[in-house]
Amino acid sequence: MKPKKDKTKLQMKKILIIFIAVFLPLFSFSQNSINGNIVNFDTKKAVNEIYVKLLMQDKILAYTQTDSLGVFHFKNINNGVYLLNIEDPNFKPYELEINLSNDYTINNIELKPIESLDEVVIIAKKSVEFTATGNNLNVEGTELSNKKSAMEVLNFAPTVSTHNGLSVLGSDNVVVKVNGKELHLPDSALMNFLNNLNPENIQKIEIKDVKTADMNADTDATINILLKKDIGTNIDFSYINLNLTDNFIENSGGDISVYHRTKKFRFSTDFYARRHNPQIVSTEKHHYPDNTQFLIERIIPDLKRRELGVDLGIDYLLDSINTVSVLYNYYEDKALDQNSIENNRISNMQDLDSIFTNKFGNSKDFYHTYSAFYDRKLDDLDSHLIFTTSYAHNSENSPTSIYNQYFKDNSLLETEELRTDNHTNNQIYSIQSDLNKNYENDNTLDVGAKIVQTKITEKTFTEEKISNNWNILDAYSDNFNFNELITSFYGSYSLKKDKNAWNIGLRNEFTHNDFTFSGQPNIKSNYNNLVPTLNYKRFYSKTKILTLFTNSYIVRPSYYYFNPTTTIVNATTQFKGNPEIEAYTNYRAGAQYVYNSKYVGQLSYTYSNNFFYSKPNYDSQTGITTSTFQNEGKLSYVKLYASLPIKIAEWWDVQNKLTTSYSKYILDNQKFDGLMFNIGSTNTIDLPKDITLAFDWDYSSPNKAQYYDFKEKFVANASLDIPLFNEMMEFSINYYDIFNSDKSIYNYDYQEIEKYVYSKFNTQKIIFSISFSFQSGKERDIDKKESNIEEEKNRMGNK
C-alpha cells in the first residue's frame, strides 16, 4: 500500500493535468512568431549556420539555423513561456526566457567567442553519440577534428571498420553519402576520397547501422558525412608514387578537387587518374572423380591498367527552401597489353598430359551517369521532399586472343588458336521520390517510391582458326538481350517515448524480367517481394543502450548470371549462366548492446532457404569443368561483432574490431559448416608538431564459406604523416604489407572435385604521397551526389 502522501501527489497531478487541458486552449489560440539575428561579440559580424533551439519545460519544441545574414525565424508559435537556447563549440552558451503573447523580435544577439588557450583543448560535446538507428560522430568541437583524415575518424566509430575496405558491423554493403547525397566512386577512389578529406571541414558523420525500409536491397548501412557550408573556395591536389619494393614504379596517380560555394551556387568537381602495373602469380591443384589431376601454374607478368574518373556537381539554391542540382559522373578502366601465361600439367588422361596457354587481350570499361535532383525543405524541423531522376550508360569491350598448345609425352599434339570479342551495352533509367517528415517530438516519417528499368545487350563472338580460316563457335557466341523493371514502394516510421525508440518499416518490390537469347523463345518472369523491418532501442542511460532488430532483405543476382552463353575462363574451366535463376530473401534477427558509449557487441542470426551458388559439372571426356549458378542452397549464419577501443595515453589510441561467425550450408544434401574469427587493430600515435604515426594489422583465422576452406591470413601496414607549411601541404610515407604476407590460399571440396588454390599479388610496397591544399574563405563545402541506381550498376560488375 502506498503512503497517503503519494496519493495526495497523484491527485494534485491529475488536477493539474485537467486544469491544463481545460484552460490551455483559452491561452493558446493565438499563434505568433519569434525572430532575431545573431552577431559575433568581438567582430559585430553576422554568425551564419548556427543552431537556435526553442524549449518549453526543458523539451525542445523546434530548432532552426541562421542564414547567411545571421537571421533566424520561428513561426506559428502559441502563447506561453519559452526558453531560447544557443549552444555552439565556438561561442559561450546563450539563453533567454520569452513570455510570448505577441510577435517577438530580438535584435543583435551577441555571442562571445571562446578564447583559445595554448596547449588546452576544450571539448564541448561527446565525440560519439548513439541514435535510434545508429550512432553519430561529432567531429566539430571534439578531439576528432584533430585527426588526419575522414578515414581515420571513421575508425573511431564503434560499428565501423576500415580494415580491408569499409564495413559496418562486418558488412561491406555500405553506402557513403556527403550532405545526404550518395557518392558515386569505385572502391579505390572512395578510399582515396576519405583519406584526403580533412576532418576540420566535417561537422559530423551520421552512421545508420540497422536495416531500414528506405535502403536498397544491397545496402545494410549508410554513412552520411555532413560538411561545413561556409562560403569559400578550396582546391586540393595530391600525387602518389608507389615504388622501391620491386625496383619499378608499380602504381602512380594524381587527384585534383575543386569546391566552390557562394550564397546561392555550389560547384564541385573531382578528377583522378591511376596507373597500375600489378603482378599476379598463382598455383592450383585439381583432383576429379576419375582420379584425373591438374597442376596449374599461372602468371600475369605484364598488365598496364589505367583508371580515370571525373565527377561534376552543380547546386543552385532557388530560395531558402528550394534547391535544384545536376550531377555528371564518368569512370573509365582500361587494361592494356594484358598477357597471361598458364601451364597445365595433367595426369591420368590418355590423350594428353599438359596444356600450355598464352592469352593476350585488351579491355575497356566505362560509365556515364547523369542525374537531376529537386529538393524542397518543408519546415523548420528540416523535413524534405526530394525528386531524383537518373540515367546511366555502361559499355564494356574485351577482345582476347588465346593460344592453347596440347602435349603428350613432351610432343606437341596440336595448337588451338581462338579469338573472342565480348561487347556489353547497359542502360539504366530511374525516377524516385522521397518524403522525410520530422515532428516536434523527434518522431520521423519516411515514405518513397522508385521505378528503375534496366536494358542490357551483350554480344559474344568466339572463333577458332582452322586451316587459316576463322570459324564461329556457336556454343560460345550469342546475342543476349535483357530487360528488367522494378517498382518499389516503401515507408518507415521512427518514434521515441521516454527511454524507448522504435523504427517500423515495410518495403514492397515488384520485378518483371523479359529477355531473349539465340535459338530460344522469349522468357518472362514476374515476382513480388514484401520485406518488413523492425528495430527497437532501449536507452538505459546515455552510455548504455540495448538494440533489438529483425528484418528481411532481397539478394539479387548479377545480370551476368542470367546469360546462358558459355564463357571460356581458361583451358580447363568454363562458366554458363542460368536463365531461371531468381532473387532470394534473407531473414535476419539480432541484438546489440552499447556500454560506456564505446564498447559495442552485436549478435545476429541470418537464414535463407533458396540462395544461389556456383555449381560445378566435370566432363571426364574433355577434362573441362563448367560451373553455373543455382537456387538450391540453404544457409544458417550466426555472427558476433565487438568493438573494443583502448586509450593507452592521451596521444595513443587503439581501435580493435572483432568479428566471429559460424555458418552452415546445405548444398545438394551435402553439409558444410565452419567457424571464422577476424580481428583488426589500428594504433594511432600523435607525435609533436602534428606528426601522426599509425600501425594497423588484420588477422583472419582458418575458415569455411560454402565448400571453400580458407587458410589463415595476416597483414600489417604502417604510415607516417608529416604536415608542412601550416598544414597546406602534407608528406606521407605508407608501408603496405610489411611482412609480405598478403596471400589467398584455399581448398575446395565439392561433389568429389577437390582443388587447392594459391594466389600471390605483389602487395608489399612503399608509397610516397604529397598533397597540397589551397582554400579561400572559411571552410570548403563538398556536396557530391549520386544517382539512385547504384544497386543495378553494382550487379553489372560480377564477371
Order of alpha helices (4+ residues) and beta strands (2+ residues): alpha-beta-beta-beta-beta-beta-beta-beta-beta-beta-alpha-beta-beta-beta-beta-alpha-beta-beta-beta-beta-beta-beta-beta-beta-beta-beta-beta-beta-beta-beta-beta-beta-beta-beta-beta-beta-beta-beta-beta-beta-beta-beta-beta-beta-beta-beta-beta-beta-beta-alpha
